[in-house]
Amino acid sequence: MAVAEPRAVPARPQPGMPYTRDFKDTSITVWWLKDKVPVDVEHVDLEVREFPKPEWRRIGVAAGASEHVVSGLFPNATFEFRLVYRFRGGEEVIGPATAADTLAAGCVPKDGDTSGKKSGCAVQ
């Protein structure tokens, strides 16, 4: 009796790095390219952590969304964000993280600054 060779299971695609914009003192908008999400992904989750703390916190994102405003952040701090693909059957694949800074309390970005850097803050 012939024994079938084990077949390699193709690796699941990894989420891309998310992008950030609309930096405020207690919130940052995180977005991703919706057309890059594979069709067999059941849901996209977003995770956040205050750098350099080790604990990631998962945030519920609306089904089909391609951006989320992460609020409740601390002013003048660095945060990391990453995407998690949840596939049918429960498998999860975590993508690489991107970092962004919240603004200092009482500051807004200088005109035209979309970098998310603390140096882009102008006291009002």
Backbone as a printed PyTorch tensor [residue, N CA C, xyz], in Angstrom:
tensor([[[  0.8430,  -1.1690,   0.0000],
         [  0.0000,   0.0000,   0.0000],
         [  0.8930,   1.2390,   0.0000]],

        [[  0.6060,   2.1330,  -0.8890],
         [  1.3970,   3.3570,  -1.0020],
         [  0.9390,   4.3620,   0.0430]],

        [[  1.9110,   5.0310,   0.6210],
         [  1.6110,   6.0670,   1.6160],
         [  1.7800,   7.4230,   0.9410]],

        [[  0.7830,   8.2510,   1.0650],
         [  0.8450,   9.5740,   0.4400],
         [  1.8470,  10.4460,   1.1740]],

        [[  2.5670,  11.2010,   0.3770],
         [  3.5050,  12.1520,   0.9550],
         [  2.7210,  13.2590,   1.6490]],

        [[  3.1840,  13.7130,   2.8130],
         [  2.4810,  14.8290,   3.4560],
         [  2.5860,  16.0740,   2.5840]],

        [[  1.4720,  16.7810,   2.4910],
         [  1.4620,  18.0080,   1.6990],
         [  1.7640,  19.1950,   2.6030]],

        [[  2.5620,  20.0850,   2.0900],
         [  2.8680,  21.3020,   2.8430],
         [  1.6420,  22.2040,   2.8200]],

        [[  1.3010,  22.7090,   3.9660],
         [  0.1830,  23.6450,   4.0670],
         [  0.7200,  25.0330,   3.7510]],

        [[  0.1140,  25.7210,   2.7710],
         [  0.6330,  27.0550,   2.4400],
         [  0.5130,  28.0050,   3.6270]],

        [[  1.5190,  28.8310,   3.7680],
         [  1.5220,  29.7990,   4.8670],
         [  0.4130,  30.8240,   4.6360]],

        [[ -0.1970,  31.2530,   5.7060],
         [ -1.2200,  32.2900,   5.6180],
         [ -0.5460,  33.6270,   5.3520]],

        [[ -1.1920,  34.4880,   4.5770],
         [ -0.6000,  35.8100,   4.3350],
         [ -0.5740,  36.6430,   5.6100]],

        [[  0.4880,  37.3900,   5.7640],
         [  0.6500,  38.2470,   6.9370],
         [  0.0640,  39.6310,   6.6580]],

        [[ -0.6160,  40.2190,   7.6400],
         [ -1.1180,  41.5830,   7.4550],
         [  0.0320,  42.5510,   7.1940]],

        [[ -0.2550,  43.5700,   6.4340],
         [  0.7230,  44.6280,   6.2350],
         [  0.7860,  45.5320,   7.4440]],

        [[  1.7520,  46.4090,   7.4550],
         [  1.8940,  47.3740,   8.5380],
         [  0.7950,  48.4360,   8.3960]],

        [[  0.0850,  48.7610,   9.4760],
         [ -0.9400,  49.8000,   9.3820],
         [ -0.3240,  51.1900,   9.2810]],

        [[ -1.1230,  52.1420,   8.8730],
         [ -0.7170,  53.5440,   8.7490],
         [ -1.4170,  54.3590,   9.8360]],

        [[ -0.8780,  55.5270,  10.1480],
         [ -1.4800,  56.3810,  11.1800],
         [ -1.6480,  57.8020,  10.6540]],

        [[ -2.6500,  58.5010,  11.2150],
         [ -2.9030,  59.9010,  10.8580],
         [ -3.7700,  60.5200,  11.9530]],

        [[ -4.0570,  61.8020,  11.8280],
         [ -4.9340,  62.5260,  12.7570],
         [ -4.4800,  62.3550,  14.2060]],

        [[ -3.2510,  62.7740,  14.4620],
         [ -2.6460,  62.6370,  15.7850],
         [ -3.1960,  63.6990,  16.7140]],

        [[ -3.7110,  63.2740,  17.8610],
         [ -4.2100,  64.1900,  18.8760],
         [ -3.5670,  63.8170,  20.2030]],

        [[ -3.9470,  64.5150,  21.2680],
         [ -3.3070,  64.2140,  22.5540],
         [ -3.7600,  62.8790,  23.1490]],

        [[ -4.9760,  62.4310,  22.8400],
         [ -5.4620,  61.1750,  23.4170],
         [ -6.0050,  60.2100,  22.3650]],

        [[ -5.7670,  60.4810,  21.0760],
         [ -6.2450,  59.5660,  20.0350],
         [ -5.3750,  59.6500,  18.7810]],

        [[ -5.3910,  58.5650,  18.0300],
         [ -4.7070,  58.4470,  16.7410],
         [ -5.6010,  57.6030,  15.8470]],

        [[ -5.7380,  58.0120,  14.5950],
         [ -6.4730,  57.2030,  13.6240],
         [ -5.5030,  56.2260,  12.9740]],

        [[ -5.8840,  54.9510,  12.9790],
         [ -5.0860,  53.8930,  12.3610],
         [ -5.8720,  53.3720,  11.1570]],

        [[ -5.1820,  53.2130,  10.0120],
         [ -5.8640,  52.7290,   8.8160],
         [ -4.9950,  51.7310,   8.0730]],

        [[ -5.6360,  50.9560,   7.2160],
         [ -4.9590,  49.9280,   6.4530],
         [ -5.6160,  49.8140,   5.0810]],

        [[ -4.9210,  49.1570,   4.1720],
         [ -5.4080,  49.0030,   2.8020],
         [ -6.3760,  47.8270,   2.7360]],

        [[ -7.6440,  48.1430,   2.6380],
         [ -8.6890,  47.1260,   2.6540],
         [ -8.5540,  46.1620,   1.4710]],

        [[ -8.1160,  46.6700,   0.3190],
         [ -8.0010,  45.8020,  -0.8580],
         [ -6.8490,  44.8130,  -0.7540]],

        [[ -5.9930,  44.9570,   0.2720],
         [ -4.8830,  44.0260,   0.4880],
         [ -5.2680,  42.8830,   1.4370]],

        [[ -6.4770,  42.9410,   2.0210],
         [ -6.9210,  41.8960,   2.9450],
         [ -7.4060,  40.6980,   2.1190]],

        [[ -6.8360,  39.5040,   2.3250],
         [ -7.2520,  38.3280,   1.5580],
         [ -8.7320,  37.9920,   1.7650]],

        [[ -9.3340,  37.3820,   0.7540],
         [-10.7690,  37.0940,   0.8160],
         [-11.1320,  36.0820,   1.8960]],

        [[-10.1890,  35.2200,   2.2870],
         [-10.5170,  34.2140,   3.3040],
         [-10.3130,  34.7130,   4.7350]],

        [[-10.0310,  36.0100,   4.9010],
         [ -9.9460,  36.5900,   6.2370],
         [-11.3660,  36.8680,   6.7200]],

        [[-11.6910,  36.3100,   7.8620],
         [-13.0270,  36.4920,   8.4200],
         [-13.1830,  37.8480,   9.0880]],

        [[-12.1040,  38.3250,   9.7340],
         [-12.1620,  39.6060,  10.4460],
         [-10.7500,  40.1620,  10.6240]],

        [[-10.6480,  41.4820,  10.6160],
         [ -9.3860,  42.1620,  10.9010],
         [ -9.5070,  42.7990,  12.2820]],

        [[ -8.5640,  42.4960,  13.1460],
         [ -8.5080,  43.1110,  14.4740],
         [ -7.3260,  44.0610,  14.5230]],

        [[ -7.3790,  44.9700,  15.4620],
         [ -6.3000,  45.9330,  15.6800],
         [ -5.8040,  45.7570,  17.1060]],

        [[ -4.4810,  45.7700,  17.2740],
         [ -3.8930,  45.7040,  18.6110],
         [ -3.0520,  46.9540,  18.8490]],

        [[ -3.0100,  47.3880,  20.1090],
         [ -2.2680,  48.5980,  20.4900],
         [ -1.5200,  48.3350,  21.7880]],

        [[ -0.3690,  48.9660,  21.9200],
         [  0.3470,  48.9480,  23.1970],
         [  1.1070,  50.2580,  23.3270]],

        [[  1.2590,  50.6770,  24.5800],
         [  2.0920,  51.8420,  24.8610],
         [  3.5320,  51.3560,  24.8860]],

        [[  4.3700,  51.9710,  24.0810],
         [  5.7780,  51.5810,  24.0120],
         [  6.5100,  52.1090,  25.2320]],

        [[  7.3240,  51.3310,  25.9010],
         [  7.8490,  50.0140,  25.5700],
         [  7.1780,  48.8730,  26.3420]],

        [[  5.9800,  49.0660,  26.8400],
         [  5.3070,  48.0110,  27.6070],
         [  5.0960,  46.7760,  26.7320]],

        [[  5.1580,  45.5810,  27.3490],
         [  5.0550,  44.3520,  26.5540],
         [  3.6220,  43.9230,  26.2180]],

        [[  2.6250,  44.4170,  26.9370],
         [  1.2620,  43.9150,  26.7710],
         [  0.5480,  44.6000,  25.6070]],

        [[ -0.0140,  43.7850,  24.7150],
         [ -0.8380,  44.2790,  23.6190],
         [ -2.3090,  44.1900,  24.0370]],

        [[ -3.0930,  45.1640,  23.6160],
         [ -4.5290,  45.1880,  23.8970],
         [ -5.2670,  45.1190,  22.5610]],

        [[ -6.1970,  44.1790,  22.4590],
         [ -6.9600,  44.0140,  21.2250],
         [ -8.1740,  44.9370,  21.2460]],

        [[ -8.3900,  45.5950,  20.1040],
         [ -9.4870,  46.5470,  19.9620],
         [-10.4650,  45.9990,  18.9390]],

        [[-11.7340,  46.0060,  19.2820],
         [-12.7530,  45.5800,  18.3360],
         [-12.8940,  46.5890,  17.2130]],

        [[-12.8690,  46.1100,  15.9870],
         [-12.9960,  46.9540,  14.8050],
         [-14.2460,  46.5110,  14.0600]],

        [[-15.0100,  47.4400,  13.5560],
         [-16.2320,  47.1150,  12.8260],
         [-15.9090,  46.2330,  11.6180]],

        [[-16.7650,  45.2640,  11.3530],
         [-16.5760,  44.3730,  10.2090],
         [-16.5050,  45.1870,   8.9270]],

        [[-15.5230,  44.8820,   8.0990],
         [-15.3640,  45.5630,   6.8240],
         [-14.6950,  46.9240,   6.8930]],

        [[-14.3330,  47.3660,   8.0870],
         [-13.7050,  48.6820,   8.2560],
         [-12.2810,  48.6720,   7.7150]],

        [[-11.7980,  49.8540,   7.3620],
         [-10.4000,  49.9860,   6.9390],
         [ -9.6880,  51.0740,   7.7380]],

        [[-10.3360,  51.5430,   8.8080],
         [ -9.7010,  52.4830,   9.7210],
         [-10.4260,  52.4450,  11.0590]],

        [[ -9.7190,  52.9210,  12.0790],
         [-10.2990,  52.9600,  13.4290],
         [ -9.6200,  54.0820,  14.2130]],

        [[-10.4200,  54.8740,  14.9190],
         [ -9.8720,  55.9010,  15.8020],
         [ -9.6130,  55.2500,  17.1490]],

        [[ -8.3440,  55.1740,  17.5200],
         [ -7.9590,  54.5940,  18.8090],
         [ -7.9330,  55.7360,  19.8060]],

        [[ -8.8410,  55.7000,  20.7630],
         [ -8.9340,  56.7700,  21.7570],
         [ -8.5630,  56.2470,  23.1340]],

        [[ -8.5290,  57.1470,  24.1010],
         [ -8.1580,  56.7600,  25.4530],
         [ -6.6600,  56.5980,  25.6380]],

        [[ -5.8780,  57.2000,  24.7330],
         [ -4.4210,  57.1190,  24.8290],
         [ -3.8870,  58.2160,  25.7440]],

        [[ -2.6670,  58.0700,  26.1900],
         [ -2.0360,  59.0700,  27.0470],
         [ -1.3440,  60.1300,  26.1940]],

        [[ -1.4220,  61.3990,  26.5960],
         [ -0.7320,  62.4530,  25.8440],
         [  0.7880,  62.2730,  25.8890]],

        [[  1.4340,  62.7590,  24.8220],
         [  2.8920,  62.8110,  24.7590],
         [  3.5390,  61.4450,  24.9920]],

        [[  2.9560,  60.4140,  24.3530],
         [  3.4510,  59.0490,  24.5300],
         [  3.5730,  58.3780,  23.1630]],

        [[  4.3610,  57.3140,  23.1150],
         [  4.5260,  56.5420,  21.8900],
         [  3.7000,  55.2700,  21.9930]],

        [[  2.9580,  54.9830,  20.9310],
         [  2.1260,  53.7860,  20.8760],
         [  2.4690,  52.9930,  19.6250]],

        [[  2.3220,  51.6730,  19.7320],
         [  2.5190,  50.7920,  18.5910],
         [  1.1730,  50.1720,  18.2200]],

        [[  0.9840,  49.9640,  16.9260],
         [ -0.2570,  49.4010,  16.4050],
         [  0.0860,  48.2830,  15.4340]],

        [[ -0.7140,  47.2180,  15.4470],
         [ -0.5280,  46.1330,  14.4870],
         [ -1.8890,  45.5070,  14.1570]],

        [[ -1.9560,  44.8760,  12.9920],
         [ -3.1730,  44.2190,  12.5440],
         [ -3.0920,  42.7200,  12.7990]],

        [[ -4.2500,  42.1220,  13.0210],
         [ -4.3480,  40.6750,  13.1940],
         [ -5.4170,  40.1790,  12.2250]],

        [[ -5.0420,  39.2420,  11.3520],
         [ -6.0220,  38.6000,  10.4800],
         [ -6.5860,  37.3900,  11.2070]],

        [[ -7.9090,  37.3100,  11.2810],
         [ -8.5730,  36.1140,  11.8090],
         [ -9.1870,  35.3770,  10.6260]],

        [[ -8.7430,  34.1580,  10.4050],
         [ -9.2240,  33.3520,   9.2950],
         [-10.3670,  32.4510,   9.7430]],

        [[-11.1430,  32.0010,   8.7700],
         [-12.1900,  31.0130,   9.0790],
         [-11.5070,  29.8130,   9.7220]],

        [[-12.0890,  29.2790,  10.7570],
         [-11.4790,  28.1650,  11.4740],
         [-10.7020,  28.6090,  12.7030]],

        [[-10.5560,  29.9440,  12.8860],
         [ -9.9540,  30.4500,  14.1090],
         [ -8.4790,  30.7840,  14.0570]],

        [[ -7.7880,  30.4390,  12.9770],
         [ -6.3550,  30.7470,  12.8990],
         [ -6.1420,  32.2580,  12.8260]],

        [[ -5.1110,  32.7310,  13.5010],
         [ -4.7750,  34.1540,  13.5140],
         [ -3.3430,  34.3570,  13.0480]],

        [[ -3.1320,  35.4510,  12.3050],
         [ -1.7920,  35.8360,  11.8650],
         [ -1.5980,  37.3040,  12.2310]],

        [[ -0.5190,  37.5810,  12.9470],
         [ -0.2290,  38.9340,  13.4250],
         [  0.7910,  39.5840,  12.5090]],

        [[  0.5300,  40.8420,  12.1570],
         [  1.4220,  41.5880,  11.2780],
         [  2.4290,  42.4270,  12.0420]],

        [[  3.3100,  43.1030,  11.3190],
         [  4.3210,  43.9600,  11.9440],
         [  3.6840,  45.2250,  12.5180]],

        [[  4.3490,  45.8110,  13.4750],
         [  3.8350,  46.9960,  14.1560],
         [  4.3820,  48.2780,  13.5400]],

        [[  3.6040,  49.3320,  13.6940],
         [  4.0490,  50.6760,  13.3540],
         [  3.8870,  51.5240,  14.6080]],

        [[  4.6960,  52.5560,  14.7500],
         [  4.6460,  53.3940,  15.9560],
         [  4.2390,  54.8120,  15.5900]],

        [[  3.5680,  55.4650,  16.5370],
         [  3.1890,  56.8720,  16.3810],
         [  3.1050,  57.4950,  17.7600]],

        [[  3.2630,  58.8070,  17.7890],
         [  3.2310,  59.5550,  19.0490],
         [  1.9460,  60.3540,  19.1680]],

        [[  1.3850,  60.3630,  20.3730],
         [  0.2950,  61.2930,  20.6490],
         [  0.9180,  62.6570,  20.9270]],

        [[  0.1190,  63.6920,  20.7660],
         [  0.5970,  65.0480,  21.0150],
         [  0.5990,  65.3450,  22.5080]],

        [[  1.3520,  66.3580,  22.8910],
         [  1.3090,  66.8230,  24.2790],
         [ -0.0490,  67.4790,  24.5140]],

        [[ -0.5390,  67.4250,  25.7260],
         [ -1.8140,  68.0610,  26.0530],
         [ -1.7490,  69.5430,  25.7090]],

        [[ -2.8010,  70.0600,  25.0810],
         [ -2.8520,  71.4690,  24.7310],
         [ -2.1520,  71.8180,  23.4340]],

        [[ -1.7250,  70.8310,  22.6810],
         [ -1.0200,  71.0850,  21.4250],
         [ -1.8220,  70.5560,  20.2440]],

        [[ -1.5890,  71.1420,  19.0930],
         [ -2.1400,  70.6700,  17.8250],
         [ -0.9880,  70.6160,  16.8320]],

        [[ -1.0960,  69.7900,  15.7840],
         [  0.0000,  69.7450,  14.8100],
         [  0.1710,  71.0790,  14.1010]],

        [[  1.4010,  71.3730,  13.7240],
         [  1.6500,  72.5620,  12.9140],
         [  0.9710,  72.3670,  11.5670]],

        [[  0.6140,  73.4400,  10.9030],
         [ -0.0420,  73.3470,   9.6060],
         [  0.7510,  72.4530,   8.6610]],

        [[  0.0610,  71.4920,   8.0660],
         [  0.6800,  70.6180,   7.0780],
         [  1.4670,  69.4620,   7.6380]],

        [[  1.6340,  69.3580,   8.9590],
         [  2.4220,  68.2730,   9.5370],
         [  1.5270,  67.0500,   9.7330]],

        [[  1.8660,  65.9540,   9.0890],
         [  1.1300,  64.7020,   9.2520],
         [  2.0500,  63.5910,   9.7360]],

        [[  3.2130,  63.9520,  10.2670],
         [  4.2230,  62.9550,  10.6190],
         [  3.9210,  62.1990,  11.9030]],

        [[  3.1450,  62.7900,  12.8080],
         [  2.9070,  62.1350,  14.0840],
         [  4.0420,  62.2930,  15.0600]],

        [[  4.9870,  63.1280,  14.7510],
         [  6.1250,  63.3550,  15.6500],
         [  5.7770,  64.4400,  16.6620]],

        [[  6.3040,  64.2950,  17.8580],
         [  6.0410,  65.2950,  18.8990],
         [  6.5630,  66.6660,  18.5040]],

        [[  7.5740,  66.7130,  17.6450],
         [  8.1200,  67.9920,  17.2070],
         [  7.1360,  68.7550,  16.3340]],

        [[  6.0800,  68.0620,  15.8560],
         [  5.0870,  68.7120,  15.0160],
         [  3.9870,  69.3560,  15.8330]],

        [[  4.2690,  69.7630,  17.0400],
         [  3.2670,  70.2990,  17.9400],
         [  3.4600,  71.8060,  18.1250]],

        [[  2.3780,  72.5290,  18.0540],
         [  2.4220,  73.9740,  18.2780],
         [  1.4600,  74.3060,  19.4190]],

        [[  1.9460,  74.8850,  20.4720],
         [  1.0950,  75.2380,  21.6120],
         [  0.1310,  76.3290,  21.1920]],

        [[ -1.1280,  76.1600,  21.5860],
         [ -2.1350,  77.1660,  21.2390],
         [ -2.6230,  77.8660,  22.4920]]])
